[in-house]
Amino acid sequence: MEKNTLKSFMEYSEDKFTKRVIYKKGETTAFVLNFMPGQQLPPHKHPNTEVYLLVVTGNGTIIIDNHPSEVTEGDILHVGSEEEMAFLNSGETPLSLYVVLSKIPSENYAKNI
C-alpha cells in the first residue's frame, strides 16, 4: 500500500498551471492539475485512454469537443479517448483537478510540468 496526502500535490504557480504526478503504475497514472484563475489547459486528446477527473477545489470550465460545461468542487467527470478536452479556471480562486488516466498514451502524460 502507498498513502499520500492530496494537499501535498496542490502546488500553484503564477506563470502557468502545474501538474504533479502522484502515482505511475503500469499503464495507469494519477496526478493533480493546479490552476490559478485564468490559467488553462489547451485542447488535446488522450488516445486509447479513459480519463477520470475530480474537481478537488474551485470552479471552472471544461470544454469537450468545443462544448463548455461549468464544473465545481466535488464534480466527477469522465472523458472518453476520442473526445477533445480543454480546461479553464474561470473562477476567482485556485482550482485543482485530481486526474486518473486508465492507460498512459505516452510517457509525456506521466511527467510533472
C-alpha positions as CSV (number, residue, x, y, z in Angstrom):
1,M,0.0,0.0,0.0
2,E,1.0,3.6,-0.6
3,K,-0.5,6.5,1.1
4,N,-0.2,10.2,0.1
5,T,-1.9,13.4,1.0
6,L,-3.6,15.2,-1.9
7,K,-2.9,18.6,-0.5
8,S,0.9,18.0,-0.8
9,F,0.4,17.9,-4.6
10,M,-1.6,21.1,-4.8
11,E,1.2,23.5,-5.9
12,Y,0.3,26.6,-7.8
13,S,2.4,28.8,-10.0
14,E,1.6,32.4,-11.2
15,D,3.3,31.6,-14.5
16,K,1.3,28.5,-15.7
17,F,-0.7,25.6,-14.5
18,T,1.2,22.8,-12.7
19,K,0.9,19.0,-12.9
20,R,2.1,16.9,-10.0
21,V,2.3,13.1,-10.6
22,I,1.1,11.1,-7.6
23,Y,1.3,7.6,-9.0
24,K,2.5,5.9,-12.2
25,K,1.9,2.2,-12.0
26,G,1.9,0.1,-15.1
27,E,-0.3,1.8,-17.7
28,T,-2.2,3.9,-15.2
29,T,-1.2,7.3,-13.8
30,A,-2.8,9.6,-11.3
31,F,-1.9,13.3,-10.9
32,V,-3.1,16.7,-9.8
33,L,-3.5,19.7,-12.2
34,N,-3.4,23.0,-10.4
35,F,-4.7,26.3,-12.0
36,M,-4.6,29.9,-10.8
37,P,-7.6,32.0,-12.0
38,G,-7.4,32.5,-15.8
39,Q,-4.9,29.6,-16.4
40,Q,-5.9,27.0,-18.9
41,L,-5.1,23.6,-20.3
42,P,-5.1,23.7,-24.2
43,P,-7.3,21.4,-26.3
44,H,-6.0,17.8,-26.6
45,K,-7.0,14.1,-26.7
46,H,-6.0,11.1,-24.8
47,P,-5.8,8.3,-27.4
48,N,-6.9,4.8,-26.2
49,T,-7.3,6.2,-22.7
50,E,-10.2,6.9,-20.4
51,V,-9.8,10.0,-18.3
52,Y,-11.5,10.4,-14.9
53,L,-11.4,13.8,-13.1
54,L,-12.5,15.0,-9.7
55,V,-12.7,18.8,-9.1
56,V,-10.9,19.0,-5.7
57,T,-11.3,22.7,-5.1
58,G,-12.5,25.7,-7.0
59,N,-14.7,26.0,-10.1
60,G,-14.0,26.3,-13.8
61,T,-15.0,25.4,-17.3
62,I,-14.3,22.1,-19.1
63,I,-14.6,22.2,-22.8
64,I,-15.3,18.8,-24.5
65,D,-15.4,18.9,-28.3
66,N,-15.8,22.7,-28.2
67,H,-18.8,22.4,-25.8
68,P,-18.2,24.2,-22.5
69,S,-19.6,23.0,-19.2
70,E,-19.2,24.6,-15.8
71,V,-17.7,22.4,-13.1
72,T,-17.3,23.0,-9.3
73,E,-15.8,21.4,-6.3
74,G,-16.9,17.8,-5.9
75,D,-17.9,17.2,-9.5
76,I,-16.7,13.9,-11.0
77,L,-16.1,13.7,-14.8
78,H,-15.3,11.1,-17.4
79,V,-13.8,12.0,-20.7
80,G,-13.6,9.3,-23.5
81,S,-10.4,8.6,-25.5
82,E,-11.8,10.2,-28.7
83,E,-13.1,13.4,-27.1
84,E,-11.0,16.6,-27.3
85,M,-10.7,18.2,-23.9
86,A,-9.6,21.6,-22.7
87,F,-9.9,23.3,-19.3
88,L,-10.1,26.9,-18.0
89,N,-10.1,28.1,-14.4
90,S,-12.8,30.6,-15.0
91,G,-13.3,31.1,-11.2
92,E,-11.7,33.6,-8.9
93,T,-9.8,31.2,-6.7
94,P,-7.1,28.5,-7.3
95,L,-8.5,25.2,-8.7
96,S,-7.2,21.6,-8.5
97,L,-8.2,18.6,-10.5
98,Y,-7.4,15.0,-9.5
99,V,-6.9,13.1,-12.7
100,V,-6.6,9.4,-13.5
101,L,-5.6,8.1,-16.9
102,S,-6.5,4.4,-17.4
103,K,-3.7,4.0,-19.8
104,I,-0.7,6.3,-20.4
105,P,-0.9,7.4,-24.1
106,S,2.8,8.3,-24.0
107,E,5.4,9.0,-21.3
108,N,4.8,12.8,-21.7
109,Y,1.4,12.3,-20.0
110,A,3.1,10.9,-16.8
111,K,5.6,13.8,-16.1
112,N,5.5,16.8,-13.8
113,I,5.2,20.1,-15.5
